[in-house]
Amino acid sequence: MKEIVFVCTGNTCRSPMAEGLLRSALPPRWEGEVTVSSAGTHAWDGQPAASLSVMAVKENGVDISSHAARLVTPDIINKASLVVALADEHMVNMKAAAPGAGEWMILLGGLDPQRPPHCAADPIGGNLDDYRAIRDDIAHLIGLLVEYLAERFDLPLESH
């Protein structure tokens, strides 16, 4: 079983959207092979996803309304097959929390070399259009992440 963990700051905006979008994008053949979760470097355990995050991904047919935030811990990092940070500061915090874990951490935006900056902007305090823009940015990167996961973990993309 491969466990993919998205990490942002509060685990109420970006990482829950990324978690939901990846779950909905996983090829059916990966069922039972890949799990997806998220956490935050400064999360308050149990906080719900931001209402605008819930609304933004719902427009894409993704339901994250039952999301409960959790604080990222060294145990979460070390048990993950891949940790996907939404911004540079999350990489720095996680590497400090779990030295040596850098080998299985990536920056989501780093999957698109044509995309500066590599960090996904934090929509907190913005309006629904801001959340939609971040959703669309993350959704684009999720497509690249699926390809990355297929290659990294030798998972089939085709149904043949």
N, CA, C and O of each residue as an XYZ file, in Angstrom:
640
protein
N       0.846     -1.180      0.000
C       0.000      0.000      0.000
C       0.890      1.242      0.000
O       1.791      1.368      0.830
N       0.633      2.150     -0.929
C       1.354      3.418     -1.015
C       0.489      4.501     -0.378
O      -0.677      4.668     -0.739
N       1.066      5.230      0.568
C       0.330      6.308      1.218
C       0.893      7.645      0.782
O       2.073      7.934      0.978
N       0.026      8.461      0.184
C       0.381      9.792     -0.268
C      -0.203     10.789      0.722
O      -1.398     10.743      1.015
N       0.631     11.696      1.244
C       0.182     12.680      2.224
C       0.494     14.084      1.701
O       1.648     14.417      1.433
N      -0.550     14.897      1.562
C      -0.375     16.301      1.192
C      -0.203     17.112      2.468
O      -0.849     16.839      3.479
N       0.678     18.119      2.414
C       0.901     18.967      3.586
C       0.860     20.440      3.189
O       1.535     20.869      2.253
N       0.054     21.201      3.922
C       0.058     22.659      3.804
C       0.168     23.213      5.229
O       0.677     22.529      6.118
N      -0.295     24.417      5.449
C      -0.134     25.039      6.766
C      -1.209     24.582      7.748
O      -0.901     23.907      8.730
N      -2.466     24.941      7.493
C      -3.527     24.651      8.453
C      -4.335     23.402      8.176
O      -5.168     23.007      8.992
N      -4.095     22.762      7.008
C      -4.829     21.567      6.598
C      -6.336     21.824      6.533
O      -7.148     20.962      6.870
N      -6.687     23.045      6.086
C      -8.099     23.369      5.903
C      -8.399     23.905      4.504
O      -9.567     23.976      4.123
N      -7.387     24.283      3.733
C      -7.625     24.863      2.401
C      -6.961     24.034      1.300
O      -7.611     23.216      0.649
N      -5.660     24.255      1.101
C      -4.962     23.644     -0.028
C      -4.831     22.136      0.063
O      -5.181     21.432     -0.885
N      -4.338     21.626      1.176
C      -4.102     20.175      1.234
C      -5.394     19.354      1.213
O      -5.393     18.283      0.606
N      -6.499     19.790      1.838
C      -7.728     19.012      1.668
C      -8.229     19.033      0.216
O      -8.747     18.033     -0.279
N      -8.070     20.187     -0.465
C      -8.469     20.232     -1.870
C      -7.607     19.262     -2.676
O      -8.126     18.502     -3.494
N      -6.297     19.286     -2.447
C      -5.396     18.384     -3.169
C      -5.734     16.927     -2.865
O      -5.755     16.093     -3.770
N      -5.996     16.620     -1.608
C      -6.358     15.251     -1.209
C      -7.609     14.784     -1.960
O      -7.626     13.698     -2.539
N      -8.645     15.610     -1.944
C      -9.892     15.245     -2.623
C      -9.724     15.132     -4.125
O     -10.256     14.212     -4.746
N      -8.981     16.069     -4.715
C      -8.777     16.042     -6.163
C      -7.957     14.825     -6.589
O      -8.235     14.223     -7.626
N      -6.937     14.458     -5.788
C      -6.168     13.261     -6.147
C      -7.022     12.009     -5.998
O      -6.993     11.134     -6.863
N      -7.778     11.916     -4.914
C      -8.655     10.742     -4.739
C      -9.560     10.548     -5.956
O      -9.750      9.430     -6.433
N     -10.113     11.655     -6.446
C     -11.036     11.550     -7.579
C     -10.311     11.262     -8.893
O     -10.934     10.809     -9.854
N      -9.002     11.521     -8.946
C      -8.227     11.316    -10.174
C      -7.495      9.977    -10.225
O      -6.933      9.617    -11.259
N      -7.497      9.241     -9.118
C      -6.764      7.969     -9.100
C      -7.381      6.975    -10.086
O      -8.601      6.808    -10.116
N      -6.561      6.328    -10.873
C      -7.089      5.294    -11.772
C      -7.771      4.183    -10.966
O      -7.291      3.829     -9.889
N      -8.877      3.631    -11.465
C      -9.594      2.576    -10.737
C      -8.698      1.389    -10.370
O      -8.897      0.758     -9.331
N      -7.731      1.090    -11.206
C      -6.856     -0.063    -10.927
C      -5.973      0.160     -9.702
O      -5.378     -0.790     -9.195
N      -5.878      1.389     -9.224
C      -5.057      1.677     -8.053
C      -5.811      1.467     -6.741
O      -5.233      1.599     -5.662
N      -7.099      1.140     -6.834
C      -7.875      0.921     -5.613
C      -7.222     -0.202     -4.809
O      -6.917     -1.268     -5.344
N      -7.014      0.050     -3.531
C      -6.341     -0.912     -2.672
C      -4.824     -0.829     -2.747
O      -4.125     -1.499     -1.986
N      -4.311     -0.010     -3.660
C      -2.859      0.154     -3.818
C      -2.376      1.498     -3.292
O      -1.230      1.623     -2.861
N      -3.247      2.505     -3.327
C      -2.860      3.875     -2.971
C      -3.895      4.471     -2.028
O      -5.096      4.388     -2.286
N      -3.434      5.072     -0.938
C      -4.301      5.839     -0.050
C      -3.826      7.289     -0.067
O      -2.655      7.572     -0.323
N      -4.742      8.185      0.206
C      -4.438      9.612      0.168
C      -4.946     10.259      1.443
O      -6.063      9.992      1.885
N      -4.117     11.114      2.034
C      -4.526     11.864      3.221
C      -3.837     13.227      3.180
O      -3.135     13.551      2.222
N      -4.048     14.013      4.226
C      -3.402     15.316      4.297
C      -3.200     15.699      5.753
O      -3.790     15.115      6.663
N      -2.341     16.708      5.945
C      -2.033     17.201      7.286
C      -1.498     18.621      7.143
O      -1.259     19.092      6.031
N      -1.314     19.294      8.262
C      -0.820     20.665      8.233
C       0.289     20.893      9.229
O       0.308     20.297     10.306
N       1.214     21.762      8.861
C       2.342     22.058      9.743
C       1.916     22.855     10.967
O       2.595     22.822     11.993
N       0.801     23.572     10.870
C       0.273     24.350     11.986
C      -1.232     24.102     12.159
O      -1.983     25.013     12.509
N      -1.652     22.880     11.913
C      -3.075     22.529     11.961
C      -3.568     22.369     13.392
O      -2.814     22.047     14.310
N      -4.859     22.607     13.539
C      -5.563     22.315     14.783
C      -6.389     21.075     14.509
O      -7.317     21.106     13.701
N      -6.057     19.988     15.175
C      -6.739     18.718     14.943
C      -8.259     18.883     15.012
O      -8.796     19.498     15.933
N      -8.931     18.315     14.013
C     -10.382     18.298     13.994
C     -11.042     19.462     13.283
O     -12.250     19.420     13.053
N     -10.293     20.509     12.923
C     -10.895     21.635     12.209
C     -11.473     21.161     10.879
O     -10.851     20.340     10.204
N     -12.629     21.650     10.491
C     -13.182     21.267      9.187
C     -12.441     21.981      8.055
O     -11.721     22.953      8.284
N     -12.625     21.491      6.858
C     -12.092     22.188      5.688
C     -12.785     23.544      5.581
O     -13.956     23.682      5.936
N     -12.061     24.530      5.095
C     -12.643     25.859      4.892
C     -13.856     25.738      3.964
O     -13.820     25.010      2.972
N     -14.911     26.451      4.295
C     -16.146     26.335      3.515
C     -15.928     26.676      2.043
O     -16.556     26.068      1.177
N     -15.053     27.632      1.743
C     -14.797     27.984      0.351
C     -14.001     26.892     -0.365
O     -14.146     26.717     -1.575
N     -13.170     26.164      0.361
C     -12.484     25.007     -0.233
C     -13.495     23.927     -0.580
O     -13.437     23.331     -1.655
N     -14.416     23.682      0.334
C     -15.463     22.682      0.117
C     -16.284     23.057     -1.116
O     -16.560     22.209     -1.965
N     -16.675     24.337     -1.210
C     -17.480     24.784     -2.348
C     -16.708     24.689     -3.662
O     -17.253     24.258     -4.678
N     -15.440     25.094     -3.638
C     -14.647     25.119     -4.870
C     -14.474     23.726     -5.461
O     -14.638     23.545     -6.667
N     -14.146     22.743     -4.633
C     -13.938     21.397     -5.194
C     -15.260     20.693     -5.475
O     -15.326     19.805     -6.325
N     -16.313     21.090     -4.760
C     -17.637     20.506     -5.038
C     -18.054     20.822     -6.472
O     -18.732     20.020     -7.114
N     -17.654     21.979     -6.970
C     -17.944     22.345     -8.358
C     -17.280     21.377     -9.342
O     -17.700     21.275    -10.495
N     -16.252     20.673     -8.889
C     -15.577     19.654     -9.701
C     -16.056     18.252     -9.348
O     -15.454     17.267     -9.777
N     -17.133     18.150     -8.571
C     -17.679     16.853     -8.203
C     -16.937     16.144     -7.090
O     -17.046     14.926     -6.948
N     -16.177     16.899     -6.292
C     -15.375     16.321     -5.214
C     -15.936     16.787     -3.879
O     -16.168     17.980     -3.680
N     -16.154     15.847     -2.963
C     -16.725     16.165     -1.652
C     -15.661     16.037     -0.567
O     -15.169     14.943     -0.292
N     -15.312     17.173      0.048
C     -14.361     17.153      1.168
C     -15.037     17.673      2.446
O     -14.363     18.093      3.387
N     -16.364     17.638      2.463
C     -17.114     18.210      3.585
C     -16.875     17.482      4.905
O     -17.103     18.061      5.968
N     -16.430     16.246      4.868
C     -16.194     15.510      6.116
C     -14.736     15.599      6.574
O     -14.347     14.941      7.539
N     -13.939     16.402      5.889
C     -12.522     16.529      6.237
C     -12.342     17.044      7.660
O     -13.068     17.934      8.104
N     -11.369     16.478      8.371
C     -10.966     16.955      9.697
C      -9.451     17.153      9.678
O      -8.696     16.220      9.403
N      -9.024     18.361      9.968
C      -7.599     18.691      9.932
C      -6.830     17.877     10.968
O      -7.365     17.455     11.993
N      -5.548     17.676     10.654
C      -4.656     17.041     11.623
C      -3.274     17.658     11.482
O      -2.867     18.079     10.399
N      -2.572     17.700     12.587
C      -1.219     18.233     12.635
C      -0.258     17.186     12.089
O      -0.317     16.021     12.482
N       0.621     17.593     11.191
C       1.608     16.657     10.668
C       2.610     16.335     11.780
O       3.031     17.220     12.525
N       2.976     15.083     11.877
C       3.922     14.626     12.906
C       5.053     13.852     12.225
O       4.901     13.417     11.084
N       6.174     13.679     12.909
C       7.236     12.849     12.327
C       6.736     11.450     11.970
O       7.189     10.871     10.982
N       5.816     10.901     12.751
C       5.283      9.573     12.472
C       4.520      9.556     11.146
O       4.678      8.628     10.353
N       3.694     10.579     10.902
C       2.962     10.668      9.635
C       3.937     10.754      8.475
O       3.773     10.068      7.465
N       4.952     11.597      8.618
C       5.950     11.773      7.561
C       6.691     10.467      7.293
O       6.847     10.056      6.143
N       7.138      9.828      8.352
C       7.951      8.614      8.195
C       7.173      7.410      7.687
O       7.758      6.515      7.077
N       5.865      7.370      7.926
C       5.053      6.247      7.442
C       4.590      6.433      6.001
O       4.166      5.476      5.353
N       4.670      7.664      5.501
C       4.189      7.957      4.152
C       5.127      7.382      3.099
O       6.340      7.315      3.299
N       4.556      6.976      1.992
C       5.352      6.573      0.828
C       5.837      7.809      0.086
O       6.927      7.818     -0.486
N       5.006      8.861      0.102
C       5.355     10.121     -0.534
C       4.629     11.244      0.192
O       3.418     11.181      0.407
N       5.380     12.268      0.566
C       4.814     13.469      1.168
C       4.882     14.563      0.111
O       5.938     14.818     -0.467
N       3.752     15.201     -0.133
C       3.650     16.223     -1.174
C       3.358     17.565     -0.504
O       2.264     17.794      0.011
N       4.349     18.437     -0.522
C       4.208     19.760      0.084
C       3.571     20.721     -0.903
O       3.792     20.625     -2.110
N       2.782     21.645     -0.383
C       2.147     22.648     -1.233
C       2.986     23.910     -1.345
O       2.756     24.712     -2.250
N       3.962     24.114     -0.445
C       4.832     25.291     -0.502
C       6.194     24.954      0.102
O       6.344     23.995      0.859
N       7.170     25.768     -0.256
C       8.548     25.554      0.211
C       8.654     25.469      1.727
O       9.376     24.627      2.259
N       7.925     26.355      2.426
C       8.047     26.367      3.886
C       7.572     25.049      4.505
O       8.037     24.665      5.578
N       6.655     24.363      3.836
C       6.196     23.072      4.350
C       7.311     22.036      4.225
O       7.484     21.202      5.113
N       8.062     22.085      3.136
C       9.214     21.173      2.970
C      10.227     21.413      4.084
O      10.723     20.468      4.696
N      10.530     22.676      4.340
C      11.508     23.030      5.375
C      11.045     22.515      6.732
O      11.823     21.901      7.462
N       9.782     22.761      7.073
C       9.244     22.310      8.365
C       9.277     20.793      8.499
O       9.624     20.270      9.558
N       8.921     20.089      7.438
C       8.874     18.623      7.515
C      10.276     18.023      7.591
O      10.496     17.063      8.330
N      11.212     18.569      6.847
C      12.582     18.055      6.904
C      13.183     18.279      8.280
O      13.977     17.464      8.750
N      12.814     19.372      8.930
C      13.280     19.629     10.293
C      12.632     18.663     11.281
O      13.273     18.218     12.233
N      11.351     18.339     11.049
C      10.610     17.455     11.955
C      11.022     15.999     11.805
O      10.982     15.240     12.774
N      11.417     15.604     10.606
C      11.771     14.203     10.340
C      13.033     14.161      9.478
O      12.963     13.920      8.272
N      14.194     14.398     10.112
C      15.446     14.394      9.354
C      15.619     13.089      8.575
O      15.335     12.005      9.086
N      16.087     13.211      7.338
C      16.284     12.043      6.495
C      15.092     11.695      5.639
O      15.189     10.843      4.755
N      13.954     12.347      5.887
C      12.744     12.019      5.146
C      12.690     12.710      3.786
O      11.779     12.446      3.001
N      13.628     13.570      3.499
C      13.619     14.327      2.261
C      13.573     13.481      1.006
O      13.157     13.964     -0.047
N      13.986     12.246      1.093
C      13.982     11.375     -0.081
C      12.569     11.041     -0.554
O      12.391     10.679     -1.717
N      11.589     11.147      0.286
C      10.227     10.846     -0.136
C       9.299     12.051      0.057
O       8.126     11.908      0.400
N       9.870     13.248     -0.175
C       9.091     14.476     -0.143
C       9.281     15.218     -1.460
O      10.393     15.306     -1.980
N       8.187     15.748     -1.992
C       8.274     16.576     -3.180
C       7.420     17.815     -2.994
O       6.526     17.849     -2.148
N       7.703     18.824     -3.790
C       6.890     20.033     -3.840
C       5.948     19.870     -5.023
O       6.407     19.704     -6.152
N       4.638     19.915     -4.789
C       3.658     19.660     -5.837
C       3.927     20.522     -7.074
O       3.933     20.009     -8.193
N       4.144     21.803     -6.884
C       4.386     22.697     -8.007
C       5.658     22.386     -8.767
O       5.802     22.785     -9.923
N       6.581     21.680     -8.137
C       7.824     21.306     -8.791
C       7.641     20.282     -9.897
O       8.563     20.040    -10.676
N       6.462     19.678     -9.976
C       6.191     18.711    -11.037
C       6.010     19.393    -12.398
O       6.072     18.735    -13.436
N       5.787     20.696    -12.390
C       5.625     21.453    -13.635
C       6.767     22.456    -13.741
O       6.690     23.542    -13.165
N       7.829     22.106    -14.473
C       8.990     22.989    -14.554
C       8.687     24.324    -15.244
O       9.456     25.275    -15.105
N       7.587     24.405    -15.978
C       7.210     25.648    -16.660
C       6.452     26.606    -15.736
O       6.069     27.701    -16.148
N       6.242     26.189    -14.497
C       5.362     26.925    -13.597
C       6.136     27.657    -12.513
O       6.522     27.041    -11.520
N       6.371     28.937    -12.671
C       6.914     29.677    -11.528
C       5.773     30.428    -10.854
O       4.882     30.871    -11.578
N       5.717     30.610     -9.560
C       6.563     29.897     -8.609
C       6.051     28.480     -8.400
O       4.962     28.130     -8.857
N       6.823     27.689     -7.725
C       6.445     26.291     -7.522
C       5.468     26.108     -6.367
O       4.905     25.024     -6.211
N       5.257     27.124     -5.568
C       4.354     27.015     -4.425
C       2.920     27.305     -4.834
O       2.665     28.187     -5.654
N       1.991     26.562     -4.264
C       0.567     26.833     -4.463
C       0.174     27.927     -3.475
O       0.359     27.773     -2.268
N      -0.362     29.018     -3.980
C      -0.718     30.160     -3.131
C      -1.751     29.749     -2.082
O      -2.575     28.865     -2.312
N      -1.687     30.404     -0.938
C      -2.640     30.142      0.138
C      -3.856     31.043     -0.061
O      -3.720     32.266     -0.024
N      -5.041     30.469     -0.271
C      -6.222     31.290     -0.535
C      -6.899     31.841      0.722
O      -7.879     32.580      0.627
N      -6.378     31.481      1.903
C      -7.045     31.874      3.145
C      -7.309     33.381      3.153
O      -6.421     34.181      2.857
N      -8.526     33.748      3.494
C      -8.915     35.151      3.532
C      -9.418     35.677      2.197
O      -9.874     36.817      2.102
N      -9.333     34.837      1.158
C      -9.789     35.251     -0.165
C     -11.251     34.924     -0.387
O     -11.937     34.420      0.502
N     -11.711     35.220     -1.587
C     -13.100     34.935     -1.938
C     -13.185     33.632     -2.738
O     -12.169     32.979     -2.978
N     -14.392     33.262     -3.146
C     -14.590     31.996     -3.847
C     -13.777     31.938     -5.133
O     -13.271     30.874     -5.488
N     -13.642     33.052     -5.835
C     -12.833     33.041     -7.056
C     -11.367     32.733     -6.760
O     -10.704     32.070     -7.558
N     -10.855     33.206     -5.624
C      -9.479     32.889     -5.227
C      -9.337     31.381     -4.988
O      -8.349     30.773     -5.401
N     -10.312     30.792     -4.330
C     -10.290     29.352     -4.063
C     -10.429     28.552     -5.357
O      -9.802     27.504     -5.512
N     -11.242     29.040     -6.276
C     -11.362     28.370     -7.574
C     -10.037     28.394     -8.325
O      -9.657     27.403     -8.949
N      -9.331     29.525     -8.267
C      -8.040     29.631     -8.953
C      -7.034     28.644     -8.367
O      -6.284     28.007     -9.107
N      -7.015     28.517     -7.047
C      -6.103     27.557     -6.406
C      -6.539     26.131     -6.732
O      -5.699     25.271     -6.999
N      -7.845     25.875     -6.711
C      -8.353     24.551     -7.093
C      -7.892     24.187     -8.496
O      -7.416     23.074     -8.721
N      -8.026     25.106     -9.436
C      -7.641     24.826    -10.816
C      -6.138     24.602    -10.936
O      -5.698     23.739    -11.696
N      -5.351     25.371    -10.192
C      -3.902     25.206    -10.187
C      -3.546     23.819     -9.644
O      -2.751     23.095    -10.242
N      -4.135     23.466     -8.522
C      -3.863     22.159     -7.917
C      -4.355     21.040     -8.827
O      -3.669     20.029     -8.977
N      -5.525     21.196     -9.436
C      -6.062     20.152    -10.317
C      -5.113     19.891    -11.487
O      -4.902     18.737    -11.861
N      -4.545     20.938    -12.064
C      -3.558     20.763    -13.133
C      -2.373     19.939    -12.634
O      -1.918     19.010    -13.301
N      -1.886     20.297    -11.454
C      -0.723     19.601    -10.890
C      -1.047     18.165    -10.491
O      -0.169     17.303    -10.529
N      -2.297     17.896    -10.110
C      -2.705     16.532     -9.750
C      -2.563     15.611    -10.960
O      -2.157     14.458    -10.815
N      -2.891     16.109    -12.148
C      -2.693     15.305    -13.357
C      -1.235     14.902    -13.522
O      -0.941     13.764    -13.887
N      -0.325     15.825    -13.257
C       1.105     15.524    -13.326
C       1.524     14.573    -12.200
O       2.395     13.724    -12.385
N       0.894     14.727    -11.040
C       1.209     13.866     -9.906
C       0.811     12.421    -10.185
O       1.547     11.503     -9.824
N      -0.322     12.204    -10.813
C      -0.749     10.840    -11.144
C       0.308     10.180    -12.041
O       0.672      9.024    -11.826
N       0.791     10.910    -13.036
C       1.846     10.374    -13.908
C       3.112     10.088    -13.115
O       3.761      9.063    -13.329
N       3.470     10.988    -12.198
C       4.650     10.816    -11.358
C       4.512      9.565    -10.482
O       5.449      8.776    -10.361
N       3.339      9.396     -9.877
C       3.103      8.227     -9.017
C       3.187      6.937     -9.820
O       3.763      5.954     -9.355
N       2.623      6.933    -11.015
C       2.664      5.736    -11.865
C       4.107      5.340    -12.133
O       4.462      4.164    -12.050
N       4.934      6.325    -12.453
C       6.341      6.036    -12.753
C       7.124      5.668    -11.501
O       7.859      4.681    -11.496
N       6.969      6.454    -10.443
C       7.746      6.237     -9.222
C       7.440      4.888     -8.567
O       8.342      4.203     -8.085
N       6.168      4.519     -8.556
C       5.764      3.299     -7.848
C       5.377      2.164     -8.793
O       4.835      1.148     -8.358
N       5.653      2.333    -10.071
C       5.366      1.313    -11.089
C       3.906      0.868    -11.010
O       3.601     -0.318    -10.889
N       3.023      1.851    -11.080
C       1.580      1.591    -11.037
C       1.016      1.722    -12.454
O       1.439      2.608    -13.197
N       0.083      0.872    -12.839
C      -0.462      0.909    -14.197
C      -1.417      2.082    -14.408
O      -2.290      2.334    -13.577
N      -1.253      2.789    -15.507
C      -2.175      3.861    -15.863
C      -3.273      3.356    -16.797
O      -4.373      3.909    -16.818
N      -2.987      2.334    -17.551
C      -3.940      1.792    -18.523
C      -4.711      0.635    -17.902
O      -4.275      0.044    -16.914
N      -5.843      0.325    -18.479
C      -6.652     -0.782    -17.961
C      -6.296     -2.112    -18.615
O      -6.887     -3.141    -18.287
N      -5.339     -2.101    -19.533
C      -4.955     -3.346    -20.247
C      -3.903     -4.092    -19.456
O      -3.450     -5.155    -19.880
